[in-house]
Amino acid sequence: MSDNDNPGRHRAVPSGRLSRLSGFTRLAGGVAGGMMAEGARRLAAGERPRVNEMLLTPGNAKRLTERLSHLRGAAMKLGQMISMDAGDVLPPELADILASLRDNANFMPPKQLDTVLAAQWGKDWRKQFRRFEPRPIAAASIGQVHRAVTRDDKSLAIKVQYPGVARSIDSDVDNVASLLRLSGLLPKELDIDPLLTAAKEQLHEEADYLREGEQMRHFAERLTGNPDFTVPRLYEELTRPQILAMSFEEGIPIEQLAGEAQDVRDRVFGKFIELVSKELFEFGVMQTDPNFANYRYNPETGRIVLLDFGATRDLSDTIRGNYRRLIEAGLAQDSERLMTEAVAAGFVSPATIERHRPRVERMIDIIVGEMAADKPFDFGNRAFVPLLRDEGMAIAQDRKSWHIPPAETLFVQRKVSGTALLGARLKAVVDVRGIVSETLAANPVTGADQ
């Protein structure tokens, strides 16, 4: 039985304000109960538990994923962001549970789906298709995707937005932020309002399927003539604010490449590195959502299929210049300059350098050592990650040095980090230094980037 045949995955999306608030209330109650149980267990064992130890448990992670999968929308999207960004930080059992947010979501029951389609296309919407498959081929945080065949035999993928998602974004983000504050995990002094504002802005953009269609079309134009990538063709006549119609492109999940020969994995992932480099230093535009589900691979053509352009953002000259200078410092093995540029870019706060300079220096030395190696980078060898994690976690224990980088930096870094996670999944070995150096050389510094 496939997931789509499983009645347990048919769950109506809560679209009203009160029903979604109730969902968050149930989540908070479940997490609080889990914390109390974990605290009692540790006390009975003679331990003095910390708040984060009681909160970050497999039981609470499971509660979180189940509730967010039911709510979908911005709530689930934020959970996906956490799961991608924390993949190398959380304990494996927690990371595995949260990773399920990236792979699956519940999907709308047929009656709710029909209501959405009728509202967007009209009650006689079925007349436009020879076949429309009611079971989705994919379900994610903001919408689900269906296969369809038009009357003139065009095979399409139709992305349908969950009802109430767009209007619930602001409240969902605020509710997640409230849960984080109530948990005690965030210091009161830490100002997360600018990040919340940026998150709301991006999520509103992702919920605008007309905008996504335009971004998809522009991305296809940028990659015209490129033999390594396929971007679906937009069908404007069927696209609406909550429906995105595009050509159906054959392909397998990108993770399945893990079973292919080493040379195939290396070649394909090398193209990902090239694309990220071009987005940053040539296009000035980046698709900032590295969810693995946004990529597929066509074994017959050898092309990577790019999906989901809702998170596409224009990059400022400032952020592009910051990354250029950081990379150049790393390639030059100039640790002191790299630290200076990291502070200037907002990656690290001056307070962190002042309070934990030896640890920061050790982290930078590890990064510089990896960048300086005169050989292809082995993404499957993660020996350096625990070293960085240990130093980073030691710094994180000091809440006075906590710091949130600029929102634009976080969006770009999410794409960079998520791409690296894909490389680790594929155990790819790629000449990152050569690819990035070539892209920098092909796109020389402008006055604004200096």
C-alpha positions in Angstrom: 0.0 0.0 0.0 1.4 3.4 -0.9 1.3 6.4 1.4 -1.4 7.9 -0.8 -3.6 4.9 -0.3 -3.3 5.2 3.4 -6.5 6.8 4.9 -4.5 7.9 7.9 -2.8 10.5 5.8 -6.1 12.0 4.6 -6.5 14.9 7.1 -8.4 18.1 6.5 -6.2 21.2 6.8 -7.4 23.4 9.7 -8.1 26.7 8.0 -9.8 28.8 10.6 -8.0 31.0 13.1 -9.5 29.2 16.1 -8.9 25.7 14.8 -5.2 26.5 14.1 -4.8 28.2 17.5 -6.3 25.1 19.1 -3.6 23.0 17.3 -0.8 25.1 18.8 -2.4 24.9 22.2 -2.5 21.1 22.0 1.1 21.1 20.9 2.2 23.3 23.8 0.2 21.1 26.3 1.7 17.9 24.9 5.3 19.3 25.0 4.8 20.6 28.5 3.5 17.2 29.7 6.5 15.6 28.0 8.9 18.0 29.8 7.3 17.2 33.1 7.6 13.5 32.6 11.2 13.7 31.4 12.1 16.0 34.4 10.5 13.5 36.8 12.4 10.6 35.2 15.7 12.4 35.5 15.1 13.6 39.1 14.2 10.0 40.0 17.5 8.9 38.6 19.3 11.4 40.8 20.0 13.9 38.0 19.5 17.7 37.9 17.9 18.2 34.4 18.3 21.3 32.4 15.4 22.8 30.5 16.8 22.0 27.1 17.4 18.4 28.1 13.7 18.0 29.1 12.5 19.8 26.0 14.6 18.1 23.3 13.5 14.5 23.7 12.4 12.0 21.1 8.8 12.1 22.5 8.5 15.9 22.1 10.1 15.8 18.7 7.5 13.2 17.7 4.7 15.4 19.1 6.1 18.4 17.2 6.3 16.6 13.8 2.8 15.1 14.1 1.1 18.3 15.1 3.0 20.4 12.5 2.2 17.8 9.8 -1.4 18.2 10.6 -1.4 22.0 10.7 0.8 22.3 7.6 1.3 25.9 6.3 3.8 28.2 7.8 4.0 26.1 11.0 5.2 23.1 9.2 7.5 25.2 7.0 9.3 26.5 10.0 9.6 23.0 11.4 11.3 22.0 8.1 13.7 24.9 8.3 14.7 23.8 11.8 15.2 20.2 10.7 17.4 21.2 7.8 19.5 23.7 9.7 19.9 21.5 12.8 20.7 18.3 11.0 24.3 18.2 12.2 23.6 19.6 15.7 20.7 17.6 17.1 21.2 14.0 18.5 20.6 11.5 15.7 17.3 10.2 17.1 15.9 13.7 17.2 17.2 14.6 13.8 15.6 11.5 12.3 12.2 12.3 13.7 12.3 15.9 12.6 13.6 14.8 9.2 10.1 13.3 8.5 8.8 16.9 8.2 10.9 17.2 5.0 9.6 14.0 3.5 5.9 13.8 4.2 2.8 15.7 5.0 -0.8 14.7 5.4 -2.9 15.6 2.4 -6.4 17.0 1.9 -9.4 14.6 1.7 -11.1 14.6 -1.7 -14.0 16.8 -0.6 -11.7 19.6 0.6 -9.6 19.3 -2.5 -12.6 19.7 -4.7 -13.7 22.8 -2.8 -10.3 24.4 -3.4 -10.2 23.5 -7.1 -13.8 24.7 -7.6 -13.0 28.1 -5.9 -10.0 28.6 -8.2 -11.2 27.1 -11.5 -14.9 27.1 -11.2 -17.4 24.2 -10.5 -16.9 22.6 -14.0 -13.1 22.5 -13.6 -13.0 18.8 -14.6 -14.0 19.6 -18.2 -10.5 21.0 -18.7 -8.8 17.6 -18.2 -8.9 14.2 -19.8 -7.7 12.8 -16.5 -7.0 14.4 -13.0 -5.6 12.0 -10.4 -7.2 12.8 -7.1 -4.4 11.2 -5.0 -1.4 13.6 -4.8 2.0 12.5 -5.9 3.6 14.8 -3.3 2.4 16.6 -0.2 4.4 19.3 1.5 4.0 22.2 3.9 2.0 24.7 1.7 0.5 22.6 -1.0 0.1 19.2 -2.6 0.9 18.1 -6.2 -1.4 16.1 -8.6 -0.8 14.6 -12.0 -3.2 15.6 -14.7 -3.7 15.2 -18.5 -5.3 18.0 -20.5 -7.8 17.5 -23.3 -5.0 18.0 -25.8 -2.9 15.3 -24.0 -0.4 17.5 -22.2 0.9 15.9 -19.0 0.9 18.4 -16.2 1.8 18.6 -12.5 -0.8 20.7 -10.6 0.2 22.2 -7.3 -2.8 23.0 -5.1 -2.4 25.2 -2.0 -4.0 24.2 1.2 -6.9 26.3 2.2 -6.2 29.0 4.8 -2.4 28.8 4.5 -1.8 32.3 3.2 -4.0 34.1 5.7 -2.6 32.0 8.6 1.1 32.8 8.0 1.5 35.7 10.4 -0.3 34.0 13.3 1.5 30.7 12.7 4.9 32.4 12.8 3.9 34.3 16.0 2.6 31.1 17.6 5.8 29.2 16.9 7.8 32.2 18.2 5.7 32.1 21.4 6.3 28.4 21.9 10.1 29.1 21.6 9.9 31.9 24.1 7.8 30.0 26.6 10.2 27.0 26.3 13.0 29.1 27.8 15.3 28.1 25.0 15.7 31.7 23.8 17.2 34.4 26.0 14.9 37.3 26.6 17.7 39.7 25.4 17.7 38.0 22.0 15.7 40.1 19.5 14.2 37.7 17.0 11.6 40.2 15.7 13.6 41.1 12.5 13.9 37.4 11.7 10.2 36.8 12.3 9.4 39.7 10.0 11.6 38.3 7.2 10.2 34.8 7.7 6.6 36.2 7.3 7.6 38.1 4.2 9.2 35.1 2.5 6.3 32.8 3.5 3.8 35.2 2.0 5.9 35.2 -1.2 5.9 31.3 -1.2 2.1 31.3 -0.9 1.7 33.5 -4.0 1.7 30.9 -6.8 1.5 33.6 -9.5 4.8 35.0 -8.2 6.3 31.5 -8.1 5.2 30.8 -11.7 7.1 34.0 -12.8 10.2 33.0 -10.8 10.1 29.5 -12.4 9.9 31.1 -15.9 12.8 33.4 -15.2 14.9 30.6 -13.8 14.3 28.6 -17.0 15.5 31.6 -19.0 18.7 31.8 -16.9 19.4 28.1 -17.6 18.5 28.2 -21.3 21.0 26.0 -23.1 22.3 24.4 -20.0 22.4 20.6 -20.6 22.4 19.7 -16.9 19.1 21.1 -15.6 15.4 20.9 -16.4 12.9 23.5 -15.2 9.2 22.7 -15.7 7.3 24.8 -18.2 4.7 27.2 -16.7 1.1 26.8 -17.9 -0.2 30.3 -17.3 -3.7 29.6 -18.5 -4.3 27.2 -15.6 -2.3 29.0 -13.0 -4.1 30.9 -10.2 -3.1 32.5 -6.9 -3.6 29.1 -5.2 -2.9 26.7 -8.2 0.4 26.4 -10.1 0.2 24.4 -13.3 3.4 23.2 -14.9 4.7 20.5 -17.2 5.2 17.1 -15.5 8.9 16.2 -15.6 10.0 12.6 -15.2 12.6 11.8 -12.5 13.5 9.9 -9.4 14.0 11.4 -5.9 17.4 12.9 -5.7 18.3 10.8 -2.7 18.0 7.6 -4.7 21.3 8.6 -6.4 23.0 7.4 -3.2 22.8 3.9 -4.8 24.5 4.9 -8.0 28.1 4.6 -9.0 30.6 7.1 -7.4 31.3 8.9 -10.7 27.6 9.5 -11.2 27.1 10.9 -7.7 30.2 13.1 -8.1 29.1 14.5 -11.5 25.6 15.3 -10.4 26.4 16.9 -7.1 29.2 18.9 -8.8 26.4 20.5 -10.8 24.6 21.5 -7.6 27.8 23.2 -6.4 28.0 25.0 -9.8 24.4 26.1 -9.6 24.7 27.5 -6.0 27.9 29.4 -7.1 26.1 30.8 -10.1 23.1 31.8 -8.1 25.3 33.7 -5.7 27.9 35.3 -8.0 26.3 35.3 -11.5 22.5 35.4 -11.3 22.2 37.4 -8.1 19.0 35.4 -7.5 18.8 32.2 -5.3 16.2 29.6 -4.7 16.8 29.4 -0.9 14.8 26.2 0.0 17.2 23.2 -0.3 14.5 20.6 0.7 15.6 17.4 -1.0 12.0 17.0 -2.4 12.7 20.1 -4.6 15.1 18.1 -6.8 14.7 15.1 -8.9 17.0 13.3 -11.3 16.2 11.9 -14.8 18.4 8.8 -15.4 17.6 8.7 -19.1 18.7 12.3 -19.8 21.2 12.7 -16.9 19.5 16.0 -16.1 18.6 17.4 -12.7 15.0 18.5 -12.4 14.5 21.7 -10.4 11.2 22.1 -8.6 9.6 24.7 -6.3 10.6 28.3 -6.9 8.5 30.0 -4.2 11.5 30.7 -2.0 13.5 32.4 -4.8 15.0 35.7 -3.6 17.0 38.5 -5.2 20.4 38.8 -3.4 21.7 42.2 -2.5 25.1 43.4 -3.5 26.0 43.4 0.2 25.4 39.7 0.8 27.1 38.8 -2.5 30.2 40.9 -1.5 30.2 39.4 2.0 30.3 35.8 0.7 32.9 36.7 -1.9 35.2 38.1 0.7 34.6 35.2 3.1 35.4 32.6 0.4 38.5 34.5 -0.8 39.8 34.7 2.7 39.3 30.9 3.2 40.9 30.1 -0.2 43.9 32.2 0.8 44.1 30.4 4.1 44.0 33.7 5.9 42.3 32.8 9.2 42.6 36.3 10.7 41.0 37.9 7.7 38.3 35.2 7.7 37.4 36.0 11.3 37.2 39.8 10.5 35.0 39.1 7.5 32.7 36.8 9.5 32.2 39.6 12.0 31.6 42.2 9.3 29.1 39.9 7.6 27.2 39.4 10.8 27.9 35.6 11.0 29.7 36.2 14.4 29.1 38.9 16.9 32.0 40.9 18.4 30.9 39.7 21.8 31.4 36.1 20.8 35.0 36.9 19.6 35.7 38.8 22.9 34.3 36.0 25.1 35.3 32.9 23.2 38.1 33.9 20.8 40.2 30.6 21.2 37.1 28.5 20.4 36.3 30.7 17.4 39.9 30.4 16.2 39.8 26.6 16.4 36.6 26.5 14.4 38.0 28.8 11.7 41.2 26.8 11.6 39.1 23.7 10.9 37.2 25.4 8.1 40.4 26.9 6.6 42.0 23.5 6.7 39.1 21.9 4.8 39.1 24.7 2.2 42.9 24.6 1.7 43.1 20.8 1.0 44.5 20.4 -2.5 42.1 17.6 -3.4 38.3 17.1 -4.1 36.1 17.6 -1.0 34.7 14.4 0.4 31.2 15.2 1.6 30.8 11.7 3.0 33.7 12.3 5.4 32.0 14.2 8.2 34.9 13.8 10.7 35.2 17.6 11.1 31.5 18.2 11.8 31.6 16.9 15.4 34.6 19.1 16.1 32.7 22.2 14.9 29.6 21.1 16.7 31.4 20.7 20.0 33.1 24.1 19.8 29.8 25.7 18.7 27.7 24.1 21.4 30.3 25.2 24.1 29.9 28.8 22.9 26.1 28.4 22.8 26.1 27.6 26.5 26.9 31.2 27.1 23.7 33.1 26.3 25.4 36.4 26.5 27.2 35.6 23.2 24.1 34.5 21.4 23.6 36.3 18.1 21.2 36.1 15.1 22.9 36.9 11.7 21.0 39.2 9.3 17.9 37.5 7.8 19.2 37.5 4.3 22.4 35.8 5.4 20.4 33.1 7.1 18.3 32.4 4.0 21.5 32.1 1.8 23.3 30.0 4.4 20.3 27.7 4.6 20.7 27.0 0.9 24.5 26.4 1.3 24.1 24.2 4.4 21.2 22.2 2.9 23.2 21.6 -0.3 26.1 20.3 1.8 23.6 17.9 3.6 22.6 16.6 0.2 26.3 16.1 -0.6 26.7 14.1 2.6 23.7 12.0 1.8 25.2 11.2 -1.7 28.7 10.8 -0.2 29.9 12.9 -3.2 33.5 13.8 -3.8 33.7 17.1 -5.6 36.3 19.8 -6.4 34.5 22.5 -4.6 37.5 24.8 -4.5 38.0 24.6 -8.3 34.3 25.1 -9.1 33.9 28.1 -6.8 37.2 29.7 -7.9 36.1 29.3 -11.6 32.8 31.0 -10.9 34.4 33.9 -9.0 36.9 34.4 -11.8 34.1 34.4 -14.4 32.2 37.0 -12.4 34.7 39.7 -11.4 34.1 42.1 -8.6 31.9 45.1 -9.3 32.1 48.4 -7.4 29.1 47.5 -5.3 30.7 44.2 -4.3 33.9 45.7 -3.0 
